[in-house]
Amino acid sequence: MAPHGLADAHRHLGLLPAYPFYGGPPVQPDISARATVTQLFADLDRERTERALVIPNYGVPDPAIAFSFNELCVEAAAKDDRIVAALWVSPRPADAERTTAALALAGEPGVKALKLSFLLGGRVSDPDCRPGLDRIFAAAREQDLVVHVHTSPGAASDISEVGELVDTYGDQVAVHLVHFGGGMSGHIKLVGSMFFDWIEAGKRVYTDLSWAIGFAPRWLAAEVSRRGIGHDRILFASDEPWGDHAGEFARLAGATGDGELSGLVFRETFDKLYGK
């Protein structure tokens, strides 16, 4: 069981409709998804999660659904300061009006991040997305918000491409790279050089290891120890309901041990990045 004081830097809120993924029948694989703030708090209490960053649920290929959960996440943050909220935004021109409405909520109490994922369309390298990205990162800079970015090789957000966001905007905006590259190639690129190179260059880059392959947390912890940097850039994240809270905790706890790194990963870096 996780200890009291645990902070979860990445979980979702909102109930998605069934969808015929991959040509199959309509299904709802995210069986622990929550539709209400009350249900969310019950989960936090059961897990012994003291603080959490709550993000609109997504996965069904309709951006309007993800945008529709922004106000629910703001509601959760307003109800209890255990919760901070991320707002779903998009750089796609087709989503410009909805992103305007999302950014209008950025000043609400408890809003600490903007969530970007290219799994519902767009690419960092798409010229049509550049004005939207400039707008999103400008809003984050002006309001001191973290930009929370999905990474997943094999999908539209490969770490080599998403890394351009760190290169371009990471001097002035904190960028939280979700899933630590999302797979084998991403893990190796990040631990092998990219993650530490960014830190040494002064980039405000952070990451979580939800969905990471088993070797990655161990290797990252070993490299942090060897290099003497990066210890304050790693966060615990469950990615519920798409991840598994108990499993993610056990894997990262095994890699970080019970010393200084563990305290930073499971609580202190969250407090620094997302506010006490």
C-alpha positions, 0 to 999 in steps of 0.5 A: 500500500502506498504511504500517506502523502503520496502525490499523483502527477497524472490521472484522468477524470470523466466518463468516455462513451463506448467506441469501436476501437480497431474495428471491433465492437463498441467497448469501454476499456477504461473500466475505472473511469470516474464521472464525478468528483465524489467518485474521484475523492473516494479513489484517492482515499482508498489509494491513500493519495494525498494530492493529484493533478487531474486531467480530462479523460480522452481516448475516443477520437473526438476532441470535443469529448476531452474538451467537455471535461475541462469544467469537471476538472476545474470543479474538482480543483475548486472543491478541495486543494488536494486536487490541481487541474490541467485543461485540455487544449489543442494546437489544431486549427479545427480546435481553435475555438474550443482552445480559446474557451479552455484558456479562459478557464486558466485563471480559475483556482487550482488550474496548474497545467495545460494538457497537450496530446497529438493522439487526437490529431495534429503534429508538432512538425505540422506548420498548421499547428505552430500558431496554436502551439505558440499560443498555448505556450504563451498562455502557459508562460504568462500564467505560470502553467506547466504544459503536460505533453503525451509521448508515445513512439509509434503514434503521432507524438514520438519523443523525437518530435515532442522533444522539439517542444522542449527545445523551443519552449523549455527555457521559459515554460515547464514541460512535463513529458508523460510516459517517459517517451512511451516505449523502448526507443523513447526510454533509450533516447531520454536516459541515454542523453536527451533528458540529461542534456536538456537539464544541463542546458537549463530546460525546464523539463520534467517527466513521469514513468507511467506505462514505462517498460520495466528496465526504464525506472531502474536505469533512470534512477541509476543514471540520476545517481551517476550523473548527480542531476535529474533527481528533482525532475521525476514524478510519480503518476498513475495514469488512472484509469488507463494505468494501474495505481498499485502497479505504477507505485510498486515499480517506481518505489522499487527503482527509487528505494526509500531515500532522498530520490523517493521523497522527491519522486513521490511528493516533493517535486509535485509540490514544487511543480504544481504548487503546495 
